[in-house]
Amino acid sequence: MVEPFSGHGLGAAHTLLSFGFVDEYVAISVEIRKEKGEKFSPLKGLFRNYELMYVIGDERDLIKLRSNYRRDTVYLYRINTTAERMQFVFLDMLERINEIRYEPEFYNTLTNTCTTNIVRHVNTIVPGRITLSYKVLMPAYSDELAYDLGLIVTNSSFEETREHYKINEEALLYADDPLFSVKIREGL
């Protein structure tokens, strides 16, 4: 999932992963741990100002925050992989959550972000699958990188694929539906 940030400059975005369990979905988001009144600054993020944390939540919370409340565009991509590999990434993320519980880390705008952590998790399955690129360092382009690597389920151009996976209208339409996660995926 990619959420390009409105008004935050070229390349700014948030990436997160979602995992399906029958008709229930859990999203995992790597984020900064903001203190009360604190705002994110990419510059401050270079100098150990924010702790790193993983947030696990229901998609109704993590997606709707972005699409319905912040009104940012959200792209929810189907990934071209096996259930076993997704399970491995999920378990790898849970293991990392436990690791940083005991050995906290600082967020770093270049080296320890939402996207760089997802890349690390993916590369535990297939080492070197995703190499360092400006599209990793500038997460608004991370979906284009995933497309280029064949990681997104599609047989269309990138622009058509991106439009197809945009879920803002569905997120607004099904905001209060108990089957929110299922409904936003119906056309995908």
N, C-alpha and C positions, 0 to 999 in steps of 0.2 A: 504494500500500500504506500502511495506517495501523496503527500500533502504539500504542494508548493505554497510558500508563505506569501500572502498578499502584502505588498509594501515593504518587504525586507531586503530587497536587492536581488540582483541576478544570482541564481544558483541556490538560494536559500529554500530549504524544504525540510520536511520531516518524513522519515520512512519508518515503517513498522510492519510486523508480520501478524497474520491471522492464521489460526489453526482450527479446522473443522472437526467436530465430534458429533456425527449424525446431523442433527439440525441445530446444534449449539456451536457457537464459535467463540474462541478465546483469542484476544489480541495481546501481543506483547510489544511494548514500546520502550526503547532505550532513551532516557531523557536526563536532563539536568534536574537536580533536586533543589528547587527554588525555596529560599527562605521567605518568610512573610514580607511582602513589599518589594521583593527582588525581581528584577526584569532581566531577561537574557540579553547579553551583548556578545557578538562573535569575538570582539577584541578581548573582552574580559575572559572569554572562554579559552583563550590561549595561555592564561596565567593562573591556573589552578584556583579559580574563583568558584567553581561549581562542583559539587559531588555528582558522581554518576549513579543512576539508579535504573532499574528495570521496573516498569509498571505492567502488571497483568490485570486485564479487565475484560468485561463483556464488551462486545462490539457496540452495543447500544450506547455505552459510555464513551469509549475511545473514538469511535467514528463520528458519532453525533456531536461530540465536543468540537470536532474539526469542521464537519460539513454543515451542521445546523446552527451552531452557536457562534463559532468564529467566522463562518461563511467562507471558509477556504475551499478551494476545489480539491476533491479527493478522488484518486484513481485506485480502484481495488482490482488488482490483476490476479488472474489465475496463473499459477506457476507451473511450468512444464517440468514435473518431477514425479517421483513415485511416492506413495503413501509412506513407505518405509523411510525414505530420505527425509520427508517432512517430519516424521516422528523423531528421527535422529536429531534434526535441528531443534525441535521443541525440547527434547530432553537435554540437549547441549545448552540451550538457553537457561533451563531450570538449574542446571549445574553451575553455570556462570553466576546466576542470581545468588546461589548459596556461597560461591566463592567471594563475591564482593560484599556479602553480609559480614564475613569475617575479616576480609582484607579490602576495605573501601578504596575506591579509586576516584581520581578527579576526571571530570569531563575535559576534553581538549578539542577545540574547534576543528583541528586538522586530523588528529590521530585517534581520538577516542569519542566518537559520535554515534548517533543512531545508525547511520549507514555503515561506518567502518566496523561496527560490532556485528551487524547483519552479515557483512562480507566475511568476517572471521568465522561466523557460524556456518555459512555456506561452504567456505573453504575447508572446514573440518571434514566434510563429506568427500569433496573432490579437491584436494590441495591444488592451489593455483587456478581454480576455476574462474575466479574474478580477480584480476590483477589491479594494482593501483592505477587510478586514472583520475583526471579532473572530474569525471562524472561520478566518482565516489566522493571526492572532496567537496563537490557542489551538488548536493543531493537532488536538486530540481531536475538534474539530468540522469539520475540513477535509473529511472525507468527506461530511458533510451539505451543505456548500457545493458540493462537486462534484456531488452528487445534485441539488441545487436548480438548478444550471446545466445539467443534462442531460449531464454529462460521464461518468456511469457507465451502462454498459449494463444496463438494467432496465426493467420495466414493473410494478413492485411499489412498495409504500410504502417509505419510507426504512428503517423498522425491519425489514421483511421482507428488503429488499435487503441490509442490514448482516448479518443472520443468514445469508443465502445465501452471502455472500462470506467468512464466517469460516472460516479454514482450519486451525485448531489441531489438530483431530482427525486430519485428513489428514496434517499435518506430522509428528505423532507416529507415525501408522501407517506412513508411507512414509519414515521418517527415513533409513534406510540403502539405500533403493532408488536405483539409478543413474538412474532416470527420475523422481526426486523432483519436479521442476518440472512434468512432464507429469501425474503422478498427483495432485498437489494441485489441479490445475485440472480434473480430470475431471468434477466435478459443477457446474462454473461455466459 
